[in-house]
Amino acid sequence: MDREHFVVLCLNVKNQPTHINIAHIGSLNASVVHPREVFKPAILANAASIMVFHNHPSGNPEPSPEDIEVTHRLHHVGEYVGIQVIDHIIIGEGDRYTSLRERGLLHA
């Protein structure tokens, strides 16, 4: 895709997908997503947890400082509203991706 798409995957208590939502479509190199845009569909879908994804049109899935910051913000909001953020995946070119949980940037 030529622009960043920030997607929320809502999961039930068995971590089965129940709903998917494009929370935000950004520009060529940025997607400024607000927690309310992420958690609204999760709350409406009665999600127990979520996973979030976004693409990097450059093809490089390395997380930016902004990616890390929004992940931490979402994690804290999730703790507050009782919806765990399981992972934030950044999708690059081909089969390249980065899991912020695997990188140790998102803790349970």
C-alpha positions, 0 to 999 in steps of 0.5 A: 500500500502507498500509505500507512494503514493502522489495523486493529484485530479484536480477540475473544478470551480464547484469542480468536478473532472476532472483528477487524477494523482499519482504525486509521489511514495515514500518509506515506510515512506516518499514521498518527493514531489516537488510542480512542480510534483503536479501543472504540471498535474493541470495546464495541466488539467486547474484545478481551484483547487486541493485536494492532498492525500497520504497514510501512510503505517504505518496505522497511519494518523497523519500528520508528520512535513514534511506533514505539511510543504509540505502542506504549501508550496503547499498552497503558490505555489497554491496562486501564480499560481492561483490554490487553494489547497482545502485540503490535506488528509492523509489516514491511515488504514481502514477508518482512515484519517486526513484532514489537512483543518479540523485540521486548518493546511490549510486555505482558 
